[in-house]
Amino acid sequence: MGRGFDDVRRQTVRTARACRPARARDELDLSEAEPYSGIWEIAVKDRVALVTGGSRGIGRAISLTLARQGVTVVACARDQSALQAVQEEARQKEFPGSIDPRVLDVTDRSAIDTLVQAVVEQYDRIDILVNNAGITRDGLLMTMDDEQFDDVLTTNLRAVFWLTRAVSRIMVQRRYGRIINIGSVSGVAGNAGQVNYAASKAGLIGFTKALAKELGRRKITCNVVAPGFISTDMTAKLPAQVTESAKSMIPLRRFGEPEEVAEVVAFLAGDAGGYITGQVILVDGGMCM
Ligand SMILES: NC(=O)c1ccc[n+]([C@@H]2O[C@H](COP(=O)([O-])OP(=O)(O)OC[C@H]3O[C@@H](n4cnc5c(N)ncnc54)[C@H](OP(=O)(O)O)[C@@H]3O)[C@@H](O)[C@H]2O)c1
């Protein structure tokens, strides 16, 4: 005689309960997480991160925030002395993590492959990848030349493809990874004078969502952090009139600070952010809602 519905349900519940702790530990990688201590710990200590554009602005803040939490940060950019200044700052503040400065032009595909190989040889892993390096070459579509369009697409999107492809192979082997791409509200809502930049950042969102679906079962999360106006060299070149009119459109009536973006990135990079993937998180003072 077949089993009744209640028998099957009871058995299913028993099996689920028996499996839950082991599966949860396995899927959330709690073996490496800090114990819960009343607030969510970021728990990124001892991890290795690669941050592009780590010398200035948002990338510098991300590098220092991660180093402050114990991460070994390979910070990349083209200007070696600017990177060394970030390394020195982490040293002087006696952060538990460190900054390892590496010169890299992200538009050079072979340099990317060489760098990733060198990092893996030295540290044996890359746990966190932050694709932050980005440029603008603003202008109206009708007067925009091919170079202006291609430069922005190459730095902001193609380079992300090259670097993420190389790093994801390492993450897949280790079955752990956090990929965080720095987008922009321009890629969500568009912005006049930025068809090249908006296309690159909108492309980054599609790239990230597709990748989140590809890599989720390998315990790798992929998200976009999309800043609004943040006070960096990138926005320092805006005319005062544009800055004032931008602020009037922001509910919080100010530009954000790089550290305010960095904290969101650090959250996603840590264990507390482990169940967030394929998302676009806006850090824009409420500008784009
Ligand atoms: N600031 C904002 O308001 C804002 C808003 C939305 C999104 N974002 C995004 O946030 C990210 C960082 O912006 P930011 O404002 O911090 O810019 P930033 O102050 O101009 O810094 C850009 C960083 O990227 C590096 N970089 C540029 N081209 C590179 C290349 N070819 N290879 C390697 N590194 C390169 C720069 O270093 P080197 O010049 O030394 O190479 C620098 O470290 C970008 O993706 C940007 O699109 C910024």
The ligand as a Tripos MOL2 file, in Angstrom:
@<TRIPOS>MOLECULE
LIG
   48    52     1     0     0
SMALL
NO_CHARGES

@<TRIPOS>ATOM
      1 N1         32.8190   60.2680   -9.9330 N.am      1 LIG1
      2 C1         31.5630   60.0800  -10.2730 C.2       1 LIG1
      3 O1         30.7150   60.9510  -10.0930 O.2       1 LIG1
      4 C2         31.1370   58.7700  -10.8640 C.ar      1 LIG1
      5 C3         29.7630   58.5980  -11.0820 C.ar      1 LIG1
      6 C4         29.3190   57.4000  -11.6120 C.ar      1 LIG1
      7 C5         30.2230   56.4150  -11.9160 C.ar      1 LIG1
      8 N2         31.5590   56.6100  -11.7090 N.ar      1 LIG1
      9 C6         32.4440   55.5220  -12.0820 C.3       1 LIG1
     10 O2         33.2920   55.2110  -10.9990 O.3       1 LIG1
     11 C7         34.5390   54.7300  -11.4760 C.3       1 LIG1
     12 C8         35.6590   55.5510  -10.8420 C.3       1 LIG1
     13 O3         35.4380   56.9010  -11.1630 O.3       1 LIG1
     14 P1         36.2160   58.0940  -10.4290 P.3       1 LIG1
     15 O4         35.2800   59.2150  -10.3680 O.co2     1 LIG1
     16 O5         36.8820   57.6030   -9.2270 O.co2     1 LIG1
     17 O6         37.2830   58.4180  -11.5630 O.3       1 LIG1
     18 P2         38.7190   59.1230  -11.4650 P.3       1 LIG1
     19 O7         38.8300   59.9060  -10.2180 O.co2     1 LIG1
     20 O8         38.9060   59.7920  -12.7720 O.co2     1 LIG1
     21 O9         39.6930   57.8510  -11.3510 O.3       1 LIG1
     22 C9         39.7270   56.9250  -12.3910 C.3       1 LIG1
     23 C10        40.6440   55.8030  -12.0180 C.3       1 LIG1
     24 O10        40.6820   54.8870  -13.1100 O.3       1 LIG1
     25 C11        42.0440   54.7280  -13.5070 C.3       1 LIG1
     26 N3         42.0970   54.4750  -14.9500 N.ar      1 LIG1
     27 C12        41.5830   55.2270  -15.9460 C.ar      1 LIG1
     28 N4         41.8800   54.6760  -17.1250 N.ar      1 LIG1
     29 C13        42.6020   53.5690  -16.8730 C.ar      1 LIG1
     30 C14        43.2180   52.5920  -17.6820 C.ar      1 LIG1
     31 N5         43.1840   52.6330  -19.0290 N.pl3     1 LIG1
     32 N6         43.8800   51.5690  -17.0860 N.ar      1 LIG1
     33 C15        43.9560   51.5070  -15.7330 C.ar      1 LIG1
     34 N7         43.4080   52.4000  -14.9250 N.ar      1 LIG1
     35 C16        42.7350   53.4300  -15.4930 C.ar      1 LIG1
     36 C17        42.7330   56.0110  -13.0820 C.3       1 LIG1
     37 O11        44.1210   55.8600  -12.8620 O.3       1 LIG1
     38 P3         45.2530   56.2340  -13.9710 P.3       1 LIG1
     39 O12        44.7730   57.4680  -14.6690 O.co2     1 LIG1
     40 O13        46.5020   56.3980  -13.1850 O.co2     1 LIG1
     41 O14        45.3200   55.0570  -14.8840 O.co2     1 LIG1
     42 C18        42.0440   56.2680  -11.7580 C.3       1 LIG1
     43 O15        42.6160   55.4910  -10.7340 O.3       1 LIG1
     44 C19        34.4760   54.8430  -12.9920 C.3       1 LIG1
     45 O16        34.1300   53.5990  -13.5460 O.3       1 LIG1
     46 C20        33.3710   55.8420  -13.2280 C.3       1 LIG1
     47 O17        32.7640   55.6640  -14.4710 O.3       1 LIG1
     48 C21        32.0380   57.7740  -11.1980 C.ar      1 LIG1
@<TRIPOS>BOND
     1     1     2 1
     2     2     3 2
     3     2     4 1
     4     4     5 ar
     5     4    48 ar
     6     5     6 ar
     7     6     7 ar
     8     7     8 ar
     9     8     9 1
    10     8    48 ar
    11     9    10 1
    12     9    46 1
    13    10    11 1
    14    11    12 1
    15    11    44 1
    16    12    13 1
    17    13    14 1
    18    14    15 2
    19    14    16 1
    20    14    17 1
    21    17    18 1
    22    18    19 2
    23    18    20 1
    24    18    21 1
    25    21    22 1
    26    22    23 1
    27    23    24 1
    28    23    42 1
    29    24    25 1
    30    25    26 1
    31    25    36 1
    32    26    27 ar
    33    26    35 ar
    34    27    28 ar
    35    28    29 ar
    36    29    30 ar
    37    29    35 ar
    38    30    31 1
    39    30    32 ar
    40    32    33 ar
    41    33    34 ar
    42    34    35 ar
    43    36    37 1
    44    36    42 1
    45    37    38 1
    46    38    39 2
    47    38    40 1
    48    38    41 1
    49    42    43 1
    50    44    45 1
    51    44    46 1
    52    46    47 1
@<TRIPOS>SUBSTRUCTURE
     1 LIG1         1 GROUP 0 **** ****
